[in-house]
Amino acid sequence: MAIEVHLDQLLLDQKMTLTELSNRVGITQANLSNLKTGKARAIRFTTLNALCTALHCQPADLLSHTTEPQPPH
């Protein structure tokens, strides 16, 4: 089982860069990059709220659950 993060697709849909998102939500580009690439192990609700607000989306647009095994990072 794994949680997939769709930040890259949402950024494309919004025509927004990671830098612009970082500036809007006050989260470092490095932390957003870890989230985008699936390397993050956790996300705070405050971070999720800030991302959803900036990207005009719901948490389910940003995250999904899959039963496919994920390769180790």
Secondary structure, DSSP 8 states (H G I E B T S, - for coil): -EEEE-HHHHHHHHT--HHHHHHHHT--HHHHHHHHTT--S---HHHHHHHHHHHT--HHHHEEEE-S-----
